[in-house]
Amino acid sequence: MTTPLTILQPEGWETPQTILCILAHPDDPEFFCGATLARWTAAGHTVHYCLLTRGDKGVREQTADPVELARTREGEQRAAADELGVSRILFLDYEDGYLVADLAARRAVARVIRLFRPTIVLSSDPTQLFGENNINHPDHRAAGQIVVDAVFPASGNPLYFPELLNDEHLDPHSVNEVWLAVTGQPNTTIDVTPTWEKKIRALHHHVTQIGDMAALDERMRSRRAPESTPENPKYEEKFRRIKFR
């Protein structure tokens, strides 16, 4: 028997949820929504990660052995996930930078959804091409497209990828909600002030991606909600939320 939770606003969930965060790279969960994930685990929800790549191209001007880099980034991701209270991590081993929203990837993610059977799936908005002063990484967009196509209709329909049912005995599964981070069309704002420092601590584990930790801290702490002050900061993470039931 599940234990009722105090209703969280604006989520409105009265019972524990199983949340599957499916994103492209190690560090995406922490950068995109780490404080929200920390909020959810603290509230008693179960959070799992599925990373489509191991981040084997996560360098800028320097070069690195991609195999060794991927191994290092996997370790960084596991440490960051532990910081946030994440239960399980699965890597699908697609090559970083070359992610494509094709049928094979859709099948792979539909399989993961049927395996984990989440009530909530979190990914990135596939329609977000540009940020304020940046271009959204193509893997971020591809990951979001793969996920939304896997959620509906593939994961819940027994006639999609029937080998998942017939050969692997993975029954169809339909999720209750999809949450999309990195979106220009948010409809849900979460006050994550109490878990913002935990997000920063989790980001500290991504050493290969962050050259100056002090500068990161300053940048993250400056991202206050407009109405707040340095003395009384308020931090928010925003999502495009689709509720099916």
DADA-V482972 format. One record per run of one state. SS is the DSSP state (H for helix, E for strand, C for the rest). FROM is the first residue (numbers start at 0). LEN is the number of residues. If there is no record, write none. Layout:
BEGIN
ss & from & len
SS & FROM & LEN
SS & FROM & LEN
END
This chain:
BEGIN
ss & from & len
C & 0 & 17
E & 17 & 6
C & 23 & 4
H & 27 & 15
C & 42 & 3
E & 45 & 8
C & 53 & 12
H & 65 & 19
C & 84 & 3
E & 87 & 7
C & 94 & 8
H & 102 & 14
C & 116 & 3
E & 119 & 5
C & 124 & 5
E & 129 & 1
C & 130 & 4
E & 134 & 1
C & 135 & 2
H & 137 & 17
C & 154 & 7
H & 161 & 5
C & 166 & 10
E & 176 & 5
C & 181 & 6
E & 187 & 4
C & 191 & 1
H & 192 & 11
C & 203 & 3
H & 206 & 3
C & 209 & 3
H & 212 & 9
C & 221 & 14
E & 235 & 8
C & 243 & 2
END
